[in-house]
Amino acid sequence: MPGGIKIYHLKEIYKNMLNVKNQFPFFTNNPGITYMDSAATTQKPRIVLDKLVDFYTTHNANAGRSSYPIANQLTNEVEEVREKVGKFINASKKEEIIFTSGATDGFNKIAYTLGIHYLKDGDEVLYCPQDHKSFVLPWFKVQRLVENMGVAIRLVPFRVNKMGSIDRDDLFSKVTDKTKIINATHIHNIYGADSDINKIRDWLGDKDVIINVDAAQSVGHRLVDVQQLGADILSFSGHKMFAIQGVGATFITKKLHQFMEPIFVGGSNGVKLHDSEVEVTNFSQAYESGTQNYAGILTLGKAIEFIEQLGIENIYIHLSELTQYLLQKLRQLPKIEFVYGPNFWSCADGAGILSFKVGGLSASEAGFMLAENGILVRTGDHCISSRDEFTNTIRISMHVYNTTDDIDFLIKILKTICK
Ligand SMILES: Cc1ncc(COP(=O)(O)O)c(C=O)c1O
């Protein structure tokens, strides 16, 4: 557990979480709403919104270009946020963090960069068809692109197990001496399961395989430590952890920097033209071509401050408790059919995500009935890459502002729907 974090008694956490809700203007402005779609995007605390307004009303400038005071101040603040993001996920250097427009942008940048500059003919990339489309589809585009350059990359699928985490036996059986990259989701967006990425790293030992992690549903939900996970690359979105939409970050371990080159280049302090070669002068900034979403980056810094004030371990406990409470209540209802996830694991863990079907109803019908009562949830295929029996589900996803009262209300409405 990270030092200095206070662990509250459970009751105290809930009391604290009630106060937390007051910090989100969305709930004050929508008193009748029970928001249970945080895996799609979280609501924003006042500290984040204030930063956004302050930036555009008082401090608006471009970073890394002009040299008057508010421009310099912005340049410095962006680098401070880079440092803060790095510390938050335990990167060893701030240069290992690149800002993106979100997880999808990060995954694409990584797939194109590695596909074009790192992979060789015959190399294999492992992926899970049950993962989010954003994490999977870029590899298929890159495969086609490099095929046109005479390079054949094999994309090798592996499964998840019934709990919803990576089936490590299946994964390990697919690893060959041609395997160069394993794409692993940390917390699954439908099943809510943790894939114990560190166990994959341990098994790989000193094999030269890059572990590329989708942490869109884990950063801001539980402690994410890139070194402890053994992640070489890890991407996430700010808007799923209280920052505004259109900002995110990707961690790239220092030891890979020498093998990578940015694909998209332009105005930034990270690249220059030298004898008709585009030369990288600053690794992280080289991946941030053009004017960035600086307002977004500043709100990402504030979102981290917000999370650190609550304590990431407290958030983890809160979400685990809510998940288990919801599971226990859902089990008492007729017609609920669980998909992979907390129903199939034995520990009191959870990321606030639980998916299920209501027998006899399509997910969108059930979702519509919930929305009529102010309960906002996600229904459908949840952007999964492969359609299977788990598409068309209802997904509940909770965060710091949810309480057991929200779950009790959801169960009350589901009872009428399940009749
Ligand atoms: C697991 C996972 N990966 C990737 C993404 C894509 O995130 P974004 O749309 O913010 O780029 C999501 C969003 O739902 C997700 O849940």
The ligand as an ORCA input file, in Angstrom:
! r2SCAN-3c Opt
* xyz 0 1
  C     -11.156     -1.040    -21.591
  C     -11.289      0.149    -22.490
  N     -10.331      0.391    -23.383
  C     -10.391      1.464    -24.196
  C     -11.426      2.339    -24.171
  C     -11.441      3.524    -25.103
  O     -11.356      4.692    -24.364
  P     -11.513      6.132    -25.068
  O     -12.810      6.103    -25.803
  O     -11.510      7.080    -23.936
  O     -10.345      6.293    -25.969
  C     -12.474      2.124    -23.268
  C     -13.644      3.019    -23.249
  O     -14.759      2.622    -23.015
  C     -12.398      0.999    -22.402
  O     -13.362      0.753    -21.513
*
